[in-house]
């Protein structure tokens, strides 16, 4: 849908503050100092900082900080630990940040423009003043700018009663702003442009009657009277689960729609351009705003993860995905598989493309992690996955069948005739995917997997290689700041030792941001050592080695032995004969193992026939794996020597 650009932020309302860092709580907690992102520390310190920001410029008592970290299970040393965490925060944050010790606790001093939630409140106040003086255009601009600050749920990723309560309060303020902006745009006759956003908002907040009223009114004004009444019926069913009836506002609006009340009609102005869609709206990728499809920016992404603000490169692959989404027909669903080695950025690309295509799939944008719905959970069963999808699509919990067959039928009915975009992330095999595919057209399904999936009939394969050298350097610059990569040679070498993998570059960029004394050269020297390389590329819950290790565990014993044998292979590439010699196997066995490693994303296939290359980070993993006795392959012979003599012990073959 056509959109117009928002006015530029006024002084004091932008995302940066003069002379100091910027704290962001309207989404995941982030701290930025100019173009450099600051790591405030581990989960406990992040809870401390989040609590200080929730009560910015107010004294937060130590007992409240203790509850923010431990809830009701605080140890006897909690007070001392809080004091130590405050000390660590002061050490990590720039000197301009003032965390004052004021009995009975601590106070974080925040200046104008330094905290995004404060900027949000300032813009809401300006919008209210403009609306009171009937300056509608200015009020819309302020509200749009305010909602543009949001990157997801407030303080998402942090838990606990204290931080959770503060995050919910901010989220409620966001909904108030959404309602105000929606009302202003309805008055201006922009009902048609509002419908997709309102559908997504109602799906995310099914018990919010105010949003449901506004969706019904917008649908009625564009001539979709039956759809408006259907929205009412769905709301009544949702509320019935709680044993309550719809409120007076919803019932009165339903009656007016049934009676075709002329007071509800407000014609849209011809060719009226629509303003930027309402929250939640991820910011466009840095340096790529001119190429964004305007109709896809700012859409509520349903259950999609947030988009990366510094997404870089992948122009060819992204264009292919956007073209596939634009060409979806009503006959069959479109399916695309994104494969590649661990850390190559499959999920990031799928999520970025999904946000770009959000407007084309107004009935739902669904994300399902088939490696686990939470970071430490086991992969969901098919029944759990179907329940998750049905709930996300708006099916009441009481209407979801208990048996698997019933859920399959309910899922196909729920998605039939709807334009839905799905991301099935971390797929291990096609058996876990096929039952989840929509049975009708109008849908796009993106499947990400580290393993080549060749048995999804009709799927378009898209294999991701590491970033190009220029893309890798560009991503590194967007993370640590372009001014820190003036030495292009060192930046290119650091990108090379990171395997030009987005995950590795992000981890190393974070290390450079938190270790301001490190130069690019120092980082390169550390990364040149195989014994340090993978340790450097592990940070908090991010780890290149963990991803490679998961793929390694899924290999057959013969493939595992081949991978360990290849740790001494030439860096420029190898062929089947070289691999067979290193592993002590015949050509056929070598070819089978090599192709299995390619399918697993641990070996690159070169353009020339029979040519392969071992990524250096995978080589580092193989070196460490072979040096760990407890993880060496079981003593099963690789092959029987000719003549029926004694079989070679794998230790003699692998440890070359």
Secondary structure as the mmCIF struct_conf table of DSSP 4:
data_model
#
loop_
_struct_conf.conf_type_id
_struct_conf.id
_struct_conf.beg_label_comp_id
_struct_conf.beg_label_asym_id
_struct_conf.beg_label_seq_id
_struct_conf.end_label_comp_id
_struct_conf.end_label_asym_id
_struct_conf.end_label_seq_id
STRN STRN1 UNK A 3 UNK A 3
HELX_LH_PP_P HELX_LH_PP_P1 UNK A 5 UNK A 10
TURN_TY1_P TURN_TY1_P1 UNK A 11 UNK A 12
BEND BEND1 UNK A 13 UNK A 15
STRN STRN2 UNK A 17 UNK A 17
TURN_TY1_P TURN_TY1_P2 UNK A 18 UNK A 19
STRN STRN3 UNK A 20 UNK A 20
STRN STRN4 UNK A 22 UNK A 24
BEND BEND2 UNK A 26 UNK A 28
STRN STRN5 UNK A 30 UNK A 33
TURN_TY1_P TURN_TY1_P3 UNK A 34 UNK A 35
STRN STRN6 UNK A 36 UNK A 38
BEND BEND3 UNK A 42 UNK A 42
HELX_RH_AL_P HELX_RH_AL_P1 UNK A 43 UNK A 54
TURN_TY1_P TURN_TY1_P4 UNK A 55 UNK A 57
BEND BEND4 UNK A 58 UNK A 58
STRN STRN7 UNK A 60 UNK A 61
HELX_RH_AL_P HELX_RH_AL_P2 UNK A 62 UNK A 70
TURN_TY1_P TURN_TY1_P5 UNK A 71 UNK A 72
TURN_TY1_P TURN_TY1_P6 UNK A 76 UNK A 77
HELX_RH_AL_P HELX_RH_AL_P3 UNK A 78 UNK A 92
BEND BEND5 UNK A 93 UNK A 93
TURN_TY1_P TURN_TY1_P7 UNK A 95 UNK A 96
STRN STRN8 UNK A 98 UNK A 102
TURN_TY1_P TURN_TY1_P8 UNK A 103 UNK A 104
STRN STRN9 UNK A 105 UNK A 109
TURN_TY1_P TURN_TY1_P9 UNK A 112 UNK A 113
BEND BEND6 UNK A 114 UNK A 114
STRN STRN10 UNK A 115 UNK A 115
HELX_RH_AL_P HELX_RH_AL_P4 UNK A 116 UNK A 132
TURN_TY1_P TURN_TY1_P10 UNK A 133 UNK A 134
HELX_RH_AL_P HELX_RH_AL_P5 UNK A 136 UNK A 147
TURN_TY1_P TURN_TY1_P11 UNK A 148 UNK A 149
BEND BEND7 UNK A 152 UNK A 153
TURN_TY1_P TURN_TY1_P12 UNK A 154 UNK A 157
BEND BEND8 UNK A 160 UNK A 160
HELX_RH_AL_P HELX_RH_AL_P6 UNK A 161 UNK A 187
TURN_TY1_P TURN_TY1_P13 UNK A 188 UNK A 189
HELX_RH_AL_P HELX_RH_AL_P7 UNK A 191 UNK A 204
TURN_TY1_P TURN_TY1_P14 UNK A 205 UNK A 207
HELX_RH_AL_P HELX_RH_AL_P8 UNK A 209 UNK A 221
TURN_TY1_P TURN_TY1_P15 UNK A 222 UNK A 223
HELX_RH_AL_P HELX_RH_AL_P9 UNK A 225 UNK A 240
TURN_TY1_P TURN_TY1_P16 UNK A 241 UNK A 243
HELX_RH_AL_P HELX_RH_AL_P10 UNK A 248 UNK A 258
TURN_TY1_P TURN_TY1_P17 UNK A 259 UNK A 260
HELX_RH_3T_P HELX_RH_3T_P1 UNK A 262 UNK A 264
HELX_LH_PP_P HELX_LH_PP_P2 UNK A 267 UNK A 269
TURN_TY1_P TURN_TY1_P18 UNK A 270 UNK A 271
HELX_LH_PP_P HELX_LH_PP_P3 UNK A 272 UNK A 273
STRN STRN11 UNK A 274 UNK A 274
BEND BEND9 UNK A 279 UNK A 280
HELX_LH_PP_P HELX_LH_PP_P4 UNK A 282 UNK A 285
TURN_TY1_P TURN_TY1_P19 UNK A 286 UNK A 287
HELX_RH_3T_P HELX_RH_3T_P2 UNK A 289 UNK A 291
BEND BEND10 UNK A 292 UNK A 292
HELX_RH_3T_P HELX_RH_3T_P3 UNK A 294 UNK A 296
TURN_TY1_P TURN_TY1_P20 UNK A 297 UNK A 298
TURN_TY1_P TURN_TY1_P21 UNK A 302 UNK A 303
HELX_LH_PP_P HELX_LH_PP_P5 UNK A 304 UNK A 308
TURN_TY1_P TURN_TY1_P22 UNK A 309 UNK A 310
HELX_RH_AL_P HELX_RH_AL_P11 UNK A 315 UNK A 326
TURN_TY1_P TURN_TY1_P23 UNK A 327 UNK A 327
BEND BEND11 UNK A 330 UNK A 332
STRN STRN12 UNK A 334 UNK A 339
BEND BEND12 UNK A 341 UNK A 341
TURN_TY1_P TURN_TY1_P24 UNK A 342 UNK A 343
BEND BEND13 UNK A 344 UNK A 344
HELX_RH_AL_P HELX_RH_AL_P12 UNK A 346 UNK A 356
TURN_TY1_P TURN_TY1_P25 UNK A 357 UNK A 357
HELX_RH_3T_P HELX_RH_3T_P4 UNK A 358 UNK A 360
TURN_TY1_P TURN_TY1_P26 UNK A 362 UNK A 363
STRN STRN13 UNK A 365 UNK A 369
TURN_TY1_P TURN_TY1_P27 UNK A 370 UNK A 371
BEND BEND14 UNK A 373 UNK A 374
TURN_TY1_P TURN_TY1_P28 UNK A 375 UNK A 376
BEND BEND15 UNK A 377 UNK A 377
HELX_LH_PP_P HELX_LH_PP_P6 UNK A 378 UNK A 381
HELX_RH_AL_P HELX_RH_AL_P13 UNK A 382 UNK A 392
TURN_TY1_P TURN_TY1_P29 UNK A 393 UNK A 394
HELX_RH_3T_P HELX_RH_3T_P5 UNK A 397 UNK A 399
BEND BEND16 UNK A 400 UNK A 400
BEND BEND17 UNK A 402 UNK A 403
HELX_RH_AL_P HELX_RH_AL_P14 UNK A 404 UNK A 415
TURN_TY1_P TURN_TY1_P30 UNK A 416 UNK A 417
STRN STRN14 UNK A 421 UNK A 425
BEND BEND18 UNK A 426 UNK A 426
TURN_TY1_P TURN_TY1_P31 UNK A 430 UNK A 430
HELX_RH_AL_P HELX_RH_AL_P15 UNK A 431 UNK A 434
TURN_TY1_P TURN_TY1_P32 UNK A 435 UNK A 436
BEND BEND19 UNK A 437 UNK A 437
BEND BEND20 UNK A 439 UNK A 442
STRN STRN15 UNK A 444 UNK A 449
BEND BEND21 UNK A 450 UNK A 451
BEND BEND22 UNK A 456 UNK A 456
TURN_TY1_P TURN_TY1_P33 UNK A 457 UNK A 458
HELX_LH_PP_P HELX_LH_PP_P7 UNK A 459 UNK A 459
STRN STRN16 UNK A 460 UNK A 463
HELX_LH_PP_P HELX_LH_PP_P8 UNK A 464 UNK A 468
HELX_RH_AL_P HELX_RH_AL_P16 UNK A 469 UNK A 480
HELX_RH_3T_P HELX_RH_3T_P6 UNK A 482 UNK A 485
HELX_RH_AL_P HELX_RH_AL_P17 UNK A 488 UNK A 497
TURN_TY1_P TURN_TY1_P34 UNK A 498 UNK A 500
HELX_RH_AL_P HELX_RH_AL_P18 UNK A 502 UNK A 514
TURN_TY1_P TURN_TY1_P35 UNK A 516 UNK A 517
HELX_RH_AL_P HELX_RH_AL_P19 UNK A 520 UNK A 527
TURN_TY1_P TURN_TY1_P36 UNK A 528 UNK A 528
HELX_RH_AL_P HELX_RH_AL_P20 UNK A 530 UNK A 536
TURN_TY1_P TURN_TY1_P37 UNK A 537 UNK A 537
STRN STRN17 UNK A 538 UNK A 539
TURN_TY1_P TURN_TY1_P38 UNK A 540 UNK A 541
STRN STRN18 UNK A 542 UNK A 543
HELX_RH_AL_P HELX_RH_AL_P21 UNK A 544 UNK A 553
TURN_TY1_P TURN_TY1_P39 UNK A 554 UNK A 554
BEND BEND23 UNK A 555 UNK A 555
HELX_RH_AL_P HELX_RH_AL_P22 UNK A 557 UNK A 565
HELX_RH_3T_P HELX_RH_3T_P7 UNK A 566 UNK A 568
BEND BEND24 UNK A 569 UNK A 569
TURN_TY1_P TURN_TY1_P40 UNK A 571 UNK A 572
STRN STRN19 UNK A 574 UNK A 574
HELX_RH_AL_P HELX_RH_AL_P23 UNK A 576 UNK A 583
TURN_TY1_P TURN_TY1_P41 UNK A 584 UNK A 584
HELX_RH_AL_P HELX_RH_AL_P24 UNK A 587 UNK A 599
TURN_TY1_P TURN_TY1_P42 UNK A 600 UNK A 601
BEND BEND25 UNK A 602 UNK A 603
STRN STRN20 UNK A 604 UNK A 605
HELX_LH_PP_P HELX_LH_PP_P9 UNK A 606 UNK A 606
BEND BEND26 UNK A 607 UNK A 608
TURN_TY1_P TURN_TY1_P43 UNK A 609 UNK A 610
STRN STRN21 UNK A 612 UNK A 613
HELX_RH_AL_P HELX_RH_AL_P25 UNK A 616 UNK A 626
TURN_TY1_P TURN_TY1_P44 UNK A 627 UNK A 627
HELX_RH_3T_P HELX_RH_3T_P8 UNK A 629 UNK A 631
BEND BEND27 UNK A 632 UNK A 632
HELX_LH_PP_P HELX_LH_PP_P10 UNK A 633 UNK A 634
BEND BEND28 UNK A 635 UNK A 635
BEND BEND29 UNK A 638 UNK A 638
HELX_LH_PP_P HELX_LH_PP_P11 UNK A 640 UNK A 641
HELX_RH_3T_P HELX_RH_3T_P9 UNK A 642 UNK A 644
HELX_LH_PP_P HELX_LH_PP_P12 UNK A 646 UNK A 649
HELX_RH_AL_P HELX_RH_AL_P26 UNK A 650 UNK A 654
#
